């Protein structure tokens, strides 16, 4: 499992973890019943506190993405298609909001931003 944590980001580490693990589950890089690394192992890998990883796992469990079996570990749960689509729409919206914020800070107009998005979409379709 490849997790990249930006320690200098304004986004808390546990939130970065939750978002990345959710993405891996939703894009099916992590499959149903697949075990996640133990809290200690993942904490060591990402150079973070075990409590931070535990908090992320607890949130993922509350949201129905994983289950934790005492003494065995944490495992990926099945995600229904509707929930998957909703989650992807939500994360896309969040990312777009960040892009729009950056564009405004850079003085990019709505028209310029729309043109840029249209251009990128055309490139993706080719």
Buried (B, 14 or more C-beta within 10 A) or exposed (E): EEBEBEEEEEEEBBBBBBBBBBBBBBEEEBEEEBBBBBBEEBBEBBEBEBEBBBBBBBBBBEBEBBBBEEEEBBBBBEBEEEBBEEBBEEBEEEEEEEBEEEBEEEEBEEEEBEEEEEEEEEEEEE
